[in-house]
Amino acid sequence: MKKSVTLRLDRFGQEALDEYVQGTGGSRVAVLRTAVSYYLGDADSGRAAWRVPQLAREAKFARTLELELDEELHRRLELEAGRQDATVDLLAAHAVIYYLTDLDTGR
């Protein structure tokens, strides 16, 4: 079963996502799945950028995308969102930016 996630991205995030999708020939859903898995897998990294920053909670959004995740990945995202006192949607958007930033910096 699929669960819906609403990605609210600022202009920078939207442009980064669009460029990545165009460059790889993939889909936004595939990027979301990969980004969430990557982000959750990096939980023990100790990186300051891992937690959802306050700034992300107050961002102005350029676009909203409705995408779906499989139930298990959504459940894992939901658990982490609860630990960070964030919404699933906010954490999903953060995971996408986190992943795309790491790709851009060669991490």
C-alpha positions in Angstrom: 0.0 0.0 0.0 1.2 3.5 -0.8 1.2 6.5 1.5 1.0 10.1 0.3 3.7 12.7 1.1 3.4 16.3 0.3 6.8 17.9 -0.6 6.8 21.6 0.0 10.0 23.0 -1.5 11.5 26.4 -1.7 12.7 27.6 -5.1 16.2 26.3 -4.5 14.9 22.9 -3.6 12.5 22.8 -6.5 15.3 23.7 -9.0 17.7 21.2 -7.5 15.1 18.4 -7.7 14.1 19.3 -11.3 17.7 19.5 -12.4 18.5 16.1 -10.9 15.4 14.5 -12.4 16.2 15.9 -15.8 19.9 14.9 -15.6 19.2 11.4 -14.6 16.0 10.7 -16.5 14.5 9.4 -13.3 11.3 10.5 -11.6 10.5 12.6 -8.6 9.1 9.6 -6.8 12.3 7.6 -7.3 14.3 10.6 -6.0 12.0 10.8 -2.9 12.4 7.1 -2.2 16.2 7.2 -2.6 16.5 10.4 -0.6 14.4 9.1 2.3 16.3 5.8 2.5 19.7 7.7 2.3 18.6 10.2 4.9 17.3 7.5 7.4 20.4 5.4 6.8 22.6 8.4 7.8 20.9 8.7 11.2 24.1 7.8 13.2 26.4 10.1 11.2 26.4 12.8 13.9 26.2 15.4 11.2 24.7 18.7 12.3 22.8 19.0 8.9 21.0 15.7 9.6 18.3 17.2 11.9 15.5 19.4 10.4 16.7 22.9 10.9 14.4 25.6 12.3 14.8 27.6 9.1 13.2 24.7 7.1 10.1 24.9 9.4 9.7 28.6 8.4 10.5 28.5 4.7 8.4 30.0 2.0 7.5 27.3 -0.6 7.7 27.7 -4.3 5.9 24.5 -5.2 4.0 21.6 -3.6 4.3 18.1 -5.0 2.1 15.2 -3.9 4.2 11.9 -4.1 3.8 8.4 -2.7 6.0 6.2 -0.6 5.6 2.6 0.1 4.1 1.9 3.5 7.2 0.7 5.3 9.4 3.6 4.2 6.6 6.0 5.2 6.4 4.3 8.6 10.1 4.7 9.2 9.9 8.4 8.1 6.9 8.9 10.4 8.8 7.5 13.4 11.8 9.8 12.8 9.5 12.8 12.2 8.0 12.1 15.7 11.5 12.0 17.2 12.3 15.4 15.6 8.9 16.9 16.4 8.4 17.5 12.7 5.7 16.5 10.2 6.3 13.6 7.8 6.0 16.1 4.9 8.6 18.5 6.4 11.1 15.6 7.1 10.6 14.2 3.6 11.4 17.6 2.0 14.4 17.9 4.3 15.6 14.4 3.3 15.4 15.4 -0.4 17.5 18.5 0.1 19.9 16.6 2.3 20.4 13.9 -0.4 20.7 16.4 -3.3 23.2 18.5 -1.3 25.3 15.5 -0.6 25.3 14.5 -4.3 26.2 18.0 -5.3 29.1 18.1 -2.9 30.4 14.7 -3.8 29.7 13.1 -0.5 
